[in-house]
Each structure stands twice: as structure tokens, then as C-alpha cells.
Amino acid sequence: MLDPSKPVTVTLWHYYSGHLKDNFDVLVATFNETVGMEQGIVVDAQSLGDVGQLANAVFDAASKSIGAQRMPDIFMAYSDNAHRVHQIVELVELENYFSDDELASFREEFLEEGRIGSDQRLRIVPIAKSSENLFVNKTDWDVFADKNGLTEENLATWEGLYETAKRYYETTGNGFFGIDANANFFLQAGMQLGQELYRYEGDQAQLQFSEETARKIWDYHYRPYIKGYYEKTGRFSSDDAKTGTVMAYVGSTAGAAYFPMEVTFSQQNIRTIEPLILPYPYFENGERYAVQQGAGMCITKSDTPHEYAAAVFLKWFTDPEQNVLFAVSTGYLPVKSEAIDEVVLMEVLETTEVINPAIRASLVTTTHMFDDYRFYNNRPFDGSFEMRELMESHLFNRIQRDLEVLEKRVTEGQDRETVVKTLVSDQQFEQWYHQFIQEAALIMNH
């Protein structure tokens, strides 16, 4: 069905930028010059901005919104967005193009995340996966820990992190820690505390967000930000680490390359630092859960030559030879079982130019997490994309507003400690919790 003299052009939309885009472009060019040329396939890969911009562009294309582009043959998507797109345009059932043996070579939980729709057919190919680590400025941590009798164990749990950040603030007056993905904190906190936040019924779900779970999230997310123990001023916490605004943060393993190799405290004070990459924190009496994330690739239903050509490219890209190379150069995890092995990853690292040592450290830490942690991401359902946006913004927007209120009242002469006590009170928690439940109900019952 393919003719090398009349190649089929496959459009592919992704959200990679910077070094990720560079590495991806090299692999796409390699495919086009080898397998693509032999079989008659040209992959035209285009970056459409960040995750949100890509999700909106695909949704607009599927909806045929005014000014939208035509649907691409392949697009990157998290399961939430793939689910809402699949409500409008049909996505290819990948079992039609991948054999049972080919699918069996993928790590099973990565495949499971790609099963969407009421029939739970595979519609997302995992191409590179990530989790979250605790990224620490080791150079300055060693000094602070030594002075205060602390060890890495103090950073293993959310309770330990809170107490460490509190001591750091009381010692220096600065924030210690930041959280990159608020929605992930919500979801993993629920799992760690024994309450998955959703109960599923086909494509529908019910929110099960108890006041007890919400209180933990309030106490270990909202409260430390208001008290000054945690801080986030940049778009990503790695930006805050670069300026010395925080010493540690929880962020995606795929962002390991952005961990700073030097900190610019001021123009006159720039220091080289080493990375310390630790497993994702957990609650003391909870289970060890961490997020499983990383967008996969969907094929839009069109015609057999384009669908087949798209599948050929995705099989090639997920083959360990290419996939491990992409993973170790970017901080992602490869998706096939044989490739998720520390020895395999380290062998490739030895022959790959990886400038940032945080990438190596993150890969080692994350492969060890596969022994001690369970990895989780919620199943997609009608409204899951909007629910994730609510979890991402609802509490953090309140944090930002209340910090402004705090500074305003202190400027007006009120006592900081008194204002903080008011903001973190039980009454304020109850107000936030009930407001969140009401807004979630509007999404879930739409």
C-alpha cells in the first residue's frame, strides 16, 4: 500500500521544545532518511507550543473551529485530551496495526494508560514516560543539613519536608521548596492516603474527595506556601532553583535537563552546584505512590496508507535502539520492558553526550522507584481534562491571592503572624473545600 516513488506524508504534532525538540527532530530525520525512504513515508513533525497549546490546537482541529488547522495524522496527547478528542473524531484502534507480540514488549502499565473509550481499546502508543522526583541543590543542602543535623531521610516524607522547610525559613527567612504540578500532588496524595479521588463507571466518574484527604492537601500544600516555607515565583520550579529562590522542588523527571548547574543569587554571586535527586515524597503513614505521566501518540482515523505509515513510524520510534537514545538524552524513561533497566540505560549514557548530570541521577533514582513505588495516573473520563485544570489552578490561585492579601495587610500595619493564622484557619479551609466541591460538581455533572 506504500510506494517509495510516491511517498505518503504523515503530519505529526508535538509539544517538544529546546533540547527535547532538537533530539526528536534528529530521530525524525533519521527515520525519513532510512526506513521512510525505503518504504515511502515522510514524517513532517511540527511543534505547536507547550502541552496546553497543543491540546487546544488538536481539540480545535477536531471540532473544526474557525481558523483551525486540519487534523494531523499523529498527535501527542495525554489520556485526558485524547479522550475528549475521541468524542469528536475517531482515533485508530492500535490493535489493528500492532501485533500481540509487539504490544507485549511494552511495559504493561504504560499500555494500560493508553486504553480509552467505553470499549477500552488501545488508542495511545506510549513513546516516552516520566514520573516525578525531588530535585535538590546538593551543594547548599549539604551545608544546611550539616549545620542542623539533617539527612536525606528528612526529605523522604511530606511531613519531613514540611519540618525541614520550616526550619530553613526560621533560619534564613527564605522558602525552601516548591511543587511544579499541583494536580499531581492532589492525585498522588489521594492514592498515598488510601483514597483514589475518582470512582469509575465506564466513561463516567464520581469524585470521592473526603474532607480528611482535602485537609492533608491543605496542610501540606496551602499552609506551607502561606507561611513562607514553600515558594513558587517562576513558571517552573527549576526557574526558582536557578535564582536560589528555593533549594528543592518536586518536578517531572522529563525536566531533569532543566535542573540548574549553577545558581545566580546575584550578578556578583553565581555558584556552581551539584544535583541530588531523590524519590517522590510520600506521607508517613501512607503508601508510596508516584505519578506515571508522559504524553503518548494517537493516530487519527483517515485512510489505510496514512494510518499504516503512522504505525510504521511509531513502531520504529518505540524500538529500544531509538527509544533508549531519546530517553537518556532527555530524562524520559523508555517504554519497553527490556529497556527499563539501569544497566541498559547506563550503557547508553556512557556513549551519549549528556551535559546535565541531573539527567543521569534522575534516571537512576526513577528506575529504583520501580522497585518500591506504585505508579498512578487517573483514567480519562468525561470531564477529566477540565478536572485536572481545576486541581492544577484552584488551590494555587488561592495561594497567590492570599499571599497578596498577606503582604497588603502587613504593609497596612497588621501583625504577620496574626494574618497568617487567619488565612490558614479551619474556617478558611472549610470555605475552600466546599467551593472546590461545588466547582467540581459543575464539571462532573455537566
N, C-alpha and C positions, 0 to 999 in steps of 0.2 A: 504493500500500500504506500510505500515511500519510494521516491525516485531521486537519487543523488543529483541528477541533471536538472531537476525541478524541486529544489528543497522547500520544505514546509517551514514557515517562520512561526515560532512559538513565542508569544509575548509573556513576559514574567514580571510581576510587580512585587517589590520587596521594600523593606524599610531600613536596610543597612546603610550606614554612613561611615565616613572616616576609614579607619583601618579595616573594619568589617567589610565595607563595600569594596575596598581595594582587593582583599583576599577573595571575595566572592567573584568579582569581575575576572580575576586571573583564572579561576576554575571554570567559569562560563566560557572564556576564550579558549581554554584548553579543550573543553568538550566540543566546541564549534569546529576547532581545527583537527580533531581526531574522529571520535565516534559520529559527531554531527555531520562532518564532511563525507564520511563513508556511507552513512545511511540517508542523508538528505534532510538534515534538521539544522535549523539556525535558531538559537535561543537569543531573543532580544530582551535583556534584563534591564529594568528601569527602577530606580529608587524613587519612591513617592513621598519622601519625608520620613517622619517618625511613625511609631506604631499607630497612634491616633489618626494621623493624616491618611495613612494607608487604609485603615479600617473604614474611614469615611469615604474615601475615593472608591473603594470596592463596593460599598453599600450604595453609593450614588449611581455607580455604573449599573449595578444590578437593578436598581429602581428606575433606571433610565431618566434620571433627573436632568433638568435643563442644564446644558453645558458639560455634562458628564462625559467621560471617555467611554469607549466600548469596553466590555468585559474582557479582561486578559485571559489567556489560556491557562496560566498558572498564577496563583497569588498566594502570598504568605498570609496566614491568619492564625490567631488564637481561636480556640474552640468556640468561645462566646460569639465572636464575629462571624465565624464560618456558619454557625447555627442560624443566625439571623439572616445571613445572605442566602442560605439554603431554603429559607421560607419563600424566597422570591425567584431565584434561579436554581436550576438543578445542578448539583455537584456530582462529579463522577464517582461511582462506587468503585473503589480501587481494587476490590477483589476481582474485578473484570480484567485487570491488567497485570496484577501481581499474583504469582502462583502461591500455593500454601507454603511451599518450602521457602520462597523469597520472604514471605511475611513472617515465618517462624524465626528468621535470622535477626529480626528486630527485638529489642527488649520489650517484653510484653506490656508493661505499664505505659510505655511510650505509645504503643499502638492503641491501647485502650482509650487514651485521651483523644484519639482521632475518630472514635466511633460516635457519630452524631445522627440526629434524626430519630423518629419514633421506631425505625427498624434497626437502629444501632449498627448501621453499616459503616465501613471504614471510608471516610471521606477526607481525611487529613493524613498526609505522609509526614511522619516525624523526620526532620532533617538535621536538627541540632538542638540539644536540650540544655537547660540550665536549672540551677537551684539558687539558693541564697547562702552566703557566708557572712561571717562577722569579719570585717576588714579593719585592721588596727595599725596605727602608726607605731611600729615596734620600737623605734629609736626613742621616742618620748615616753612611750608606755613603760619601757624598762626602767627609766629614771623614776617616774612617778610610782610604779609598783614597788621598787626597791625602797623608796623612802617611806612607803605606807604599809609595807609588809603584805603586799598583794601578789597573787599569782594568776595564771591563765584560768584557773578554776573559778576565780571571782567573776569571770566573764562568760561562764558556761550557761548560766540561767538568767531569765529576765529579772528575777529578784536580785541576783548578784550584780547584774549590770546597773540596776537602779541604785543600789547602795554604793557602787563604785563611782557612778556619775555624781551622786550626791556628795560624796567625799571630795571628788575633783572640783566640784562647784564651790564647796565650802573652803577649799584650799586656794583656788585660783580665781574664782568669780566667773569662770567660763563654762560653757556647755561641753560635755564630754562625748556625746553620742547622737546619732541621727538615724532615722528609718526612711529608706527610699520608697518602698511600695507599701502604702498604708493598707490597701485591700488585702495584700498577702498576710500582713500582721493579723487582720481580723480573722481570715480563714484558717490560718495555722494556729492561732490562739484557740479557736473553737476546737480544732482537732486535738491539740495538746491537752485541752481540759476535758476531753471526752464528749464534746457535743458538736457534731458536724452541723454547720449553720443552715443546711438545706435538707429537706426530706423530699425524695423524688417520686414522681408518678408519671412515667413516660416523658413527654416533653415539658411537663409542668413540674413545679417545685413549690414547696411551702417553706417559709422562713421559720427556723426554730432557733431564735436568738434570746436566750434566757437573760434575765436581769443579772444573774450571777456571772455569766460569761461576759456580758457587757461591762460589768463593774471591773473585772480584771483588765479589760481593754482600756477602760478609763484610767485605772490606777497606774498602768504600765505604759501608757501612750500619752494621754492628755496631761495627766498630773505632772510628770517629769518635764514636759515642754514648758508648762506654765511656771514651774518652779525654777527653770533655768538650767536644769541638769542636762536636758537634751536640747538640741538646736538644729534648725534647718533653714538656711537662707538661700542657698543655691538651688538650681533646678534639680540637680542630683547631689547626693551627699558627698560624692567624690570631689565635687567643687568646693565644699566646705572643708574637706580634708586638705585640699591644696593650699588653702589660706590659713590653716591652723585653727579654723573656727571650731572643728571637732577633732577628737583624736581617734574616734572609731565610728563605724556605721555598719548597718546591715544593708547589703546590696546584692544585686544579681551577680552570679559567677561569670556571666557573659560580659559584665562590666569590669572584670579584673584588670583589663588593659588600661583602664582609666584611673586606677589607683595611683596616686602621685608618687613619683620617685624623689621629689623634693617638695618642701613646704615653704611658701613665701609668706612669712609672718609680716614682713615689711620689705621695702626696697633694699634696706640695709641688712635685713636678716632673712637670708634664704638658706635652708638647711637640707642636705641630702638625708633621706630616711630609708629604712628597710621595712618591708611588709611583714605583718603577722596575720595569717589567715586562719580563722578558727571556725568550727562548725556553727550552724544556725542555733541561736539560743532557744531554750525550752523552759517551761515552768517547772519549778522544783518537784511538785507532786504530779506533774503531767507526763504524757508520753512524748517521745522525741519524733516530732513531725517537722518536715521542711517542705517548701513548695517545689512542685515539679512544673516547670514552665519552659517557654521557648516556642515560638510560632512554628507551625508546620506549613506544608504546601498543599493547596487544594487545586484540583483540575476542574475547570468549568466545562460542563457538558456542551459539546459543539458537534464535531464530526469525527469519524473514526481516525483519519490520518492525524489530526491535531491532538486528539486525546492520546493516541498511541505514542506520538512523538514526545508529548509531555511526559508520559510514563517512562519512556526510554531515558530521558534526561534525569528524572528523579531517581531511577534505579542506579544510574551512573554516579550521581552526586552522593547517594547514601552508601555506596560501596565503601568499605573501610579504607581503601587506599586513598580515596579523595576525602572522605568524611573525617578521618582522623587528622589529616593535614589541616583541614579547615578548622576543626575543633581546637587543636593545640595552639594554633596561631591566633585564636580569638578568645579563648577562655570558655568555649562551649564544650559540652560533652558529646561524643559521637553517639549514634543511635542504635548500633547493632551490638549484640551481647558480647561478641568476641573482641570488640574494640574498647569496651569499657573495662579496662584493665590497667592498673598503674604501670606495669612493666611495659605494655604496648605503648601507652601514652608517653612514658619517659623516653623510650627508644626513639620515637618520632621527634620528641622535643630536642634530643641531642643533635639531630640533623636539621632542625628548623631554627631560623633566626627569630627568637622571641626576646624582644628587648626588655619587656617589663617582667621582673621576677615574680610579681604578684600572680601572673597567669599560671606559672608552674605550681606555686604554692596553693592556689585555689583548686587546680585540678587534683592535686594530691589530697587535699582536705575533703573534697567532694567525693572522690572515689572511696575514701574511708567512711564517709557518711552513709554510703550504700550498705555498710555492714550494721550500722547502729540506728539508722533512721528509717522511717517510712515516709514516702514522698506522696504529696497530695495536691490535687487541684480540683475544684468543683466541676461537676458535669455541666455542660451547657443546657439551658432551658429557656423557655420564652421569657425574656426579660433579664437574662443573666448578664448580658453586656451592660445594661443600664444599672443593674445592682452592683456590678463591680465598680462602675463610675461613682455610685453613691458611697460605697465603702472607701473608695480612694479619697474622696473630697469632703465628706460630711463632717467628720470629726476634725480633720486637719484644718478645714476652713474656720471652724470654731476656734481652734488653737490660735490661728493667725489673728482673728478678730479680737480674741480675749487678750492676747499679748499687747495689741494696740490699746485696748481699754486699760490694761495694767499700767502701761507707760504714761498714758494720759492722766490717770488718777494720781500716780506718783508725782508727776510734774505739777499737778494741782496741789500737792502737799500732803496727800494721804500716805499712810504708812504702808510700805510694800508688802510686808508680811500679812497685814490685815486684809489687803486687797486680794492677795493670793489665796488666803484662807476662804474668802467669799467665793472666788471663782471655782475652786476645787471642791466646794461643799456638796453634801448629799443632795441638797435641793437642786443644784445646777446639774448634777449627774442625772437625776430623775427627769429633769426637763429635756436634756439632750437625748436620753434613752427613748422617751416617749415620742419625741419629734422624729427620731430615726425610724422607729417602728411605723409611724404614720406615713412617712415618705416611702418607706419600703413597700408598704401595703398598696400604695398607688401604682407602683411598678409591677408588683407580683400579681395584683388582681386586675390589671389592665385588660 
